[in-house]
Amino acid sequence: MERGEFVFLTGSSGAGKTTLLRLLFRDDVPTSGQVLVNNENLASMQLSRVPYLRRQIGVVFQDFKLLRRKTVFENVAYATQVIGLPPKEQRRRTYHVLEMLALNHRLRHYPEQISGGEQQRVAIARALVNRPLLLLADEPTGNLDPDLSLQIVELFKEINAQGTTVLVATHDRDLIKRMARRVLTLSHGRLLTGGE
């Protein structure tokens, strides 16, 4: 992928989509070869560099990974604390992204108090709040109705237009067709189409 691209990653269950995403934010290390992100080889990256890499990457996990004992606001703001933004900027960015995702009425709720679709949007807000260079999304519309799915991908398009590279792993063929973006297709860990 080139910097600034918006690409879909697809393939059947077990094709390797989640594994590829995990390699890109160095949650896994390849057994051979190279993984290059922002001109850095993640296969040989020192462990001390990994946190700096991850500060440049927003990740929307399939299982959300929300902190159960933190409110919606705290879950999203936590990402801004990790990179050391001043408190005023933390609040400003957090309120802004929660408003963009229509979650401003859920600020004080805990994850178990909101729906699965709302939890998914909180996870997306947390991935976007630091304005990452690279956004990786693993089935980000999996629990959302078609209208909200389209809104989320439109939001990803806006983020992409501001310079963030976006890679969305999805099974949603209708969504892929509507968006008319490059598609990478995996099968058993190998790239079938879209690598040109």
C-alpha positions, -999 to 999 in steps of 0.1 A, spaced: 0 0 0 11 35 -7 9 63 19 -25 79 18 -43 49 2 -77 35 13 -77 -3 7 -101 -31 16 -88 -65 27 -110 -94 21 -110 -132 20 -129 -161 36 -126 -169 74 -91 -181 81 -76 -165 50 -52 -144 71 -68 -110 73 -65 -106 111 -30 -121 111 -19 -95 85 -33 -67 106 -16 -80 137 17 -81 118 12 -45 107 10 -32 143 36 -57 155 13 -77 177 28 -107 158 63 -111 142 67 -128 109 86 -161 109 103 -151 77 104 -121 53 98 -84 61 69 -63 71 75 -26 63 54 1 78 64 38 73 98 25 60 105 5 92 111 -32 91 89 -45 119 104 -80 117 137 -66 130 124 -37 151 137 -35 186 110 -40 213 118 -5 227 106 10 193 73 -8 192 54 17 214 65 46 191 53 26 161 19 20 177 14 57 185 12 62 147 -13 34 142 -50 34 150 -65 -1 154 -102 -11 155 -102 -46 169 -129 -72 160 -136 -77 197 -134 -39 206 -109 -44 235 -127 -17 255 -117 -12 292 -148 -24 312 -141 -1 342 -137 30 322 -166 51 308 -170 57 270 -152 91 274 -124 75 295 -119 47 270 -114 71 241 -94 97 261 -70 70 273 -54 68 238 -46 106 241 -31 101 275 -8 74 263 8 97 237 11 125 264 -12 151 250 -20 180 274 -53 175 294 -71 203 276 -62 188 241 -72 153 254 -106 165 263 -110 186 230 -101 157 208 -121 131 227 -153 153 227 -148 160 190 -144 123 179 -173 112 201 -195 138 186 -185 127 151 -196 92 159 -229 103 175 -218 91 210 -219 123 229 -250 112 248 -231 81 261 -200 98 276 -206 86 312 -218 51 303 -197 20 307 -192 -6 279 -217 -31 293 -243 -3 294 -243 4 257 -252 -17 226 -227 -37 206 -230 -12 178 -222 16 202 -193 -3 216 -180 -7 180 -182 31 175 -163 37 208 -136 14 195 -135 34 162 -134 67 182 -105 54 202 -86 44 170 -92 78 154 -87 102 183 -49 105 178 -51 111 141 -30 82 131 -8 78 100 -23 44 95 -57 31 105 -62 -7 106 -98 -18 110 -108 -55 115 -145 -59 105 -153 -24 118 -189 -26 105 -196 -62 116 -222 -53 143 -237 -23 126 -268 -19 104 -262 -10 67 -268 27 71 -245 30 100 -219 8 83 -219 33 53 -216 62 77 -186 46 94 -168 40 61 -176 75 50 -159 87 82 -129 65 73 -129 82 38 -128 116 55 -99 105 77 -82 92 46 -87 125 28 -68 141 56 -38 119 49 -43 88 70 -37 55 52 -67 32 58 -68 -6 56 -102 -22 63 -106 -60 66 -142 -69 59 -165 -97 46 -191 -71 35 -190 -74 -3 -218 -49 -8 -198 -23 12 -167 -30 -9 -187 -26 -42 -203 7 -31 -169 22 -21 -150 15 -53 -116 12 -37 -87 -11 -43 -93 -46 -28 -67 -71 -16 -80 -106 -15 -63 -132 7 -66 -170 7 -47 -192 31 -23 -164 39 -15 -156 3 -24 -126 -18 -47 -136 -47 -57 -102 -62 -52 -65 -57 -15 -64 -51 -6 -44 -82 
